[in-house]
Amino acid sequence: MDPDTSISIDSPSGPKPSRSQLKWTNDMEVAFIATMKSMQGPPTKNVPSGFTKDAYKRVAEIIKDKSSQPDLCDDIRMKNKLGALRNDWRTYVNLLAMPWPRLPNGLPTNTDDVLESYYKDQDPNARKFRAAPLRHYHELTDLFDPERLVEQRLASESVSRPAEVPAAHGQPVPLPRSPYESAPPQEPSSTQVYDPQHTLPDTTSTPCTPHYGPPSQTAAKRPPESTLSNQAKRILMGDPLPAEPRPYDTLRAYYGNTSQVSPVAAATSLFKATFSSMPTRQRAIAVKHFADTNVAEIFLHTDAEVREDMVKGWIIATGHLPQLPGRP
């Protein structure tokens, strides 16, 4: 279907065509349904059948970009469109659920006479679906079916969410984003002071205010945090989990790159973390070698196997049988 082809006309004032009627294309209808589905919860939807005025204003702004009649896209017509789609969906659901008389072979006997009787006695609106089915039936079912709404609400409640900050008095509550809504431009904050030698803002003098709007362009480039959800996604995609750092490697990285700690103290701390299960006398023999700064530097910046061989040689040289822990 051509997205610019008119599929329906919104005529809130009467059945006769007029300039005040909004023509709906298939592209507009798809965007409308998707946007209303994105706002199926507080603060834009507080009751099962009612959206707030802010929700209709939001979808009106989105439809303006897709309509050749942007001046006619207001919250009143958006509300009328939702009501018309709901009526069509209910009519179509009733048609599907109608217990039509059946022939012995199981086929329904919804012949012309049966259908005309149904249109006349049950629902005249069903006549429009005689030649073609309801457009976007599955999407409208997600939007209007009470059972689907309950399932979606339970699913959303089972997912942990950050605590919401109530809006200040007189400040509008941020509405959910629609998949058809363009991201607003991000203005640089004047309260943050940046150090040219660092990438993190200095917030010591400015309180941090939680922001729940759309993510900025710079935030989208940051690497994802190692959360449980991200790890689960990586497992599903076939990626291995990130290796957890071992305690002695963490100590070696810390003490080996900290200028405020002497190599002797750093090597001693790394030795205690790596060879903590050795007998006390053997540990005392090994630690004495760290008095030589060069030996301490080598011990800090080599791998686990070389460190183990160094300690083993020191103990053998003094006539003690080494009892080293197993290599990690």
C-alpha positions in Angstrom: 0.0 0.0 0.0 1.2 3.5 -0.9 2.0 5.3 2.4 0.6 8.5 0.9 -2.7 7.0 -0.1 -5.7 8.2 2.0 -7.3 5.3 3.8 -9.8 7.1 6.0 -11.1 10.6 6.7 -11.6 12.1 10.2 -14.9 14.0 10.1 -15.8 15.0 13.7 -18.4 17.6 12.6 -20.5 15.6 10.3 -20.7 13.1 7.4 -20.3 15.6 4.6 -16.8 16.3 3.3 -15.2 19.6 4.3 -11.9 21.3 4.6 -11.8 20.5 8.3 -11.6 16.8 7.7 -8.2 15.1 8.3 -7.1 12.5 5.8 -5.3 9.6 7.2 -2.7 7.6 5.2 -1.4 4.2 6.1 1.9 5.7 7.2 0.1 8.1 9.5 -2.0 5.3 11.0 1.1 3.0 11.6 2.9 5.9 13.4 -0.3 6.7 15.4 -0.8 3.1 16.7 2.9 2.7 17.5 3.0 6.0 19.5 -0.2 5.2 21.5 1.3 1.7 22.3 4.4 3.4 23.7 2.3 5.5 26.1 0.3 2.6 27.7 1.0 3.5 31.3 1.4 6.4 33.8 1.7 9.3 33.4 0.1 9.2 30.0 -2.5 6.6 30.7 -4.2 6.3 34.1 -7.3 4.2 33.3 -7.7 1.2 30.9 -9.6 3.2 28.3 -8.4 6.7 28.8 -5.2 8.6 27.8 -4.4 12.0 29.1 -4.5 15.2 27.1 -0.8 15.4 27.1 -0.6 12.0 25.4 -3.0 13.2 22.6 -0.9 16.4 22.2 2.3 14.3 21.9 0.9 12.0 19.2 -0.5 15.1 17.3 3.0 16.6 17.1 4.3 13.3 15.6 1.5 13.0 13.1 2.0 16.6 11.9 5.3 15.6 10.4 3.7 12.9 8.3 0.5 14.7 7.3 -0.2 17.0 4.4 -2.6 18.8 6.7 -0.5 19.6 9.8 -2.9 22.4 10.9 -5.6 19.8 11.4 -3.5 17.5 13.6 -4.7 18.4 17.1 -5.4 16.5 20.3 -9.2 16.4 19.6 -8.8 14.6 16.3 -6.2 12.2 17.8 -8.7 11.3 20.5 -11.4 10.7 17.8 -9.1 8.6 15.8 -8.3 6.4 18.7 -12.1 5.9 19.4 -12.7 5.0 15.7 -9.9 2.5 15.7 -11.2 1.0 19.0 -14.8 0.6 17.5 -13.4 -1.0 14.3 -11.3 -3.4 16.4 -14.3 -4.4 18.6 -16.4 -5.0 15.5 -13.8 -7.1 13.9 -13.2 -9.2 17.0 -17.0 -9.8 17.3 -17.0 -11.0 13.7 -14.2 -13.4 14.3 -15.9 -14.8 17.5 -19.4 -15.0 15.9 -20.6 -18.7 16.1 -21.8 -18.9 12.5 -24.0 -21.8 11.6 -21.8 -24.6 10.0 -22.4 -27.1 7.4 -21.7 -30.8 8.0 -18.2 -30.5 6.6 -17.4 -27.8 9.2 -17.4 -24.7 6.9 -19.3 -21.6 8.2 -22.5 -20.7 6.5 -21.9 -17.0 6.5 -23.5 -16.5 3.1 -24.7 -13.2 1.7 -28.1 -13.5 3.4 -26.5 -14.4 6.8 -24.1 -11.6 6.6 -26.7 -9.0 5.6 -28.8 -10.2 8.5 -25.8 -9.7 10.8 -25.1 -6.2 9.5 -28.7 -5.2 9.9 -29.4 -6.7 13.4 -26.0 -6.8 15.1 -23.5 -4.2 13.8 -23.8 -2.1 10.7 -20.1 -1.1 11.1 -19.1 -4.6 10.3 -20.1 -4.1 6.6 -16.7 -2.4 5.9 -14.9 -5.6 6.6 -16.8 -7.7 4.0 -14.2 -6.9 1.3 -11.0 -6.5 3.3 -9.8 -7.5 6.8 -9.0 -5.0 9.5 -5.7 -3.3 9.0 -3.0 -3.7 11.7 -5.2 -6.2 13.6 -2.4 -7.5 15.7 -1.1 -4.1 16.7 -4.6 -2.9 17.6 -5.0 -6.1 19.7 -1.9 -5.1 21.7 -3.4 -1.7 22.1 -7.0 -2.5 23.1 -7.1 -6.1 24.4 -7.5 -5.9 28.2 -5.7 -9.3 28.6 -2.7 -8.0 26.6 -2.6 -4.9 28.8 -2.5 -7.0 32.0 0.3 -9.2 30.6 2.3 -6.1 29.6 1.8 -4.5 33.0 2.9 -7.6 34.8 5.9 -8.0 32.6 7.0 -4.4 33.1 6.5 -4.7 36.9 8.8 -7.8 37.0 11.7 -5.8 35.5 13.6 -3.7 38.0 13.3 0.0 37.3 15.2 3.0 38.8 13.2 5.0 41.4 11.2 7.7 39.7 11.6 11.2 40.9 8.3 13.1 41.3 8.0 16.2 39.2 8.3 19.5 41.0 5.3 21.7 41.3 4.4 23.3 38.0 6.9 21.1 36.1 5.5 18.7 33.4 6.2 15.0 33.9 8.4 13.7 31.1 6.3 11.5 28.7 7.4 8.2 27.3 9.2 8.3 23.9 7.6 7.1 20.8 9.5 5.1 18.2 8.4 7.7 15.6 9.6 10.7 17.6 12.9 12.3 16.8 15.3 12.9 19.7 15.4 16.6 20.8 18.7 18.4 20.5 20.8 18.3 23.6 22.0 21.6 25.0 25.3 21.7 26.9 24.9 22.2 30.6 26.3 25.4 32.0 26.6 24.0 35.5 29.3 21.5 34.6 33.0 22.4 34.6 35.3 20.3 32.5 39.0 19.8 33.0 40.8 19.6 29.6 43.0 16.8 31.0 40.1 14.7 32.1 36.9 13.4 30.6 34.8 13.5 33.8 33.0 16.7 34.8 33.8 18.3 38.1 30.6 18.1 40.1 32.0 18.9 43.5 30.4 22.4 43.6 27.2 21.5 41.7 24.6 19.0 43.0 23.8 16.1 40.6 20.2 16.2 39.4 18.7 12.9 38.1 17.7 13.1 34.4 15.3 10.6 32.9 15.0 12.1 29.4 16.4 10.6 26.2 20.1 9.7 26.3 22.5 12.2 24.8 24.8 11.5 21.9 27.9 11.4 24.1 26.2 9.0 26.6 25.4 6.6 23.7 29.1 6.2 23.0 30.1 5.1 26.5 30.9 1.4 26.9 28.1 -0.6 28.6 28.4 -1.3 32.3 29.1 -4.9 33.3 25.6 -5.6 34.7 23.9 -8.9 34.9 21.5 -8.0 32.1 24.4 -7.0 29.8 26.2 -10.3 30.7 23.1 -12.3 29.8 22.9 -10.6 26.5 26.5 -11.3 25.7 26.0 -15.0 26.6 22.9 -15.2 24.3 25.0 -13.7 21.5 27.7 -16.3 22.0 30.3 -14.0 23.6 32.3 -15.3 26.7 31.9 -13.6 30.0 34.6 -11.1 31.0 37.3 -12.7 33.1 37.3 -11.6 36.7 40.6 -10.1 37.9 42.5 -12.3 40.4 43.5 -10.7 43.8 47.2 -10.8 43.2 46.9 -9.5 39.7 44.9 -6.6 41.0 47.5 -5.9 43.7 50.3 -6.1 41.2 48.6 -3.7 38.9 47.8 -1.3 41.7 51.2 -1.3 43.4 53.1 -1.5 40.2 51.5 1.7 38.9 51.4 3.8 42.0 54.3 6.2 42.5 53.4 6.8 46.1 54.3 3.2 47.2 57.9 2.1 47.2 58.8 -1.0 45.1 59.9 -2.8 48.3 56.5 -2.3 50.0 54.6 -3.1 46.8 56.6 -6.3 46.2 56.1 -7.3 49.8 52.3 -6.8 49.6 52.1 -8.7 46.3 54.1 -11.5 47.8 51.8 -11.8 50.8 48.8 -12.0 48.6 50.3 -14.6 46.3 52.1 -16.9 48.7 50.0 -16.6 51.8 49.8 -20.4 52.3 53.6 -20.8 52.6 55.2 -21.5 56.0 56.2 -18.5 58.0 60.0 -19.2 57.9 60.0 -19.6 54.1 58.1 -16.4 53.7 60.6 -14.6 55.9 63.4 -15.9 53.7 61.8 -14.7 50.5 60.8 -11.2 51.8 64.4 -10.4 52.7 65.3 -10.3 49.0 63.0 -7.3 48.4 65.5 -5.1 50.2 67.1 -5.0 46.7 65.0 -2.5 44.8 65.9 -4.1 41.4 64.7 -7.5 42.7 61.4 -5.9 43.9 60.9 -4.2 40.5 61.4 -7.5 38.7 59.0 -9.3 41.1 56.3 -6.7 40.5 56.4 -6.6 36.7 56.8 -10.2 35.8 54.3 -13.0 35.5 53.2 -15.6 38.0 55.5 -18.4 36.8 58.6 -16.3 37.0 57.7 -15.1 40.5 57.2 -18.7 41.6 60.6 -19.7 40.3 62.2 -16.7 41.9 60.8 -17.6 45.3 61.6 -21.3 44.9 65.2 -20.5 44.1 65.6 -18.2 47.2 64.3 -20.9 49.5 66.4 -23.7 48.0 69.5 -21.5 48.3 69.0 -21.4 52.1 68.6 -25.2 52.4 64.9 -25.2 53.0 62.5 -27.4 51.0 60.0 -25.2 49.3 56.3 -25.9 49.6 54.8 -23.5 47.1 51.1 -23.1 46.5 49.6 -24.4 43.2 49.9 -22.1 40.3 46.6 -20.3 39.5 
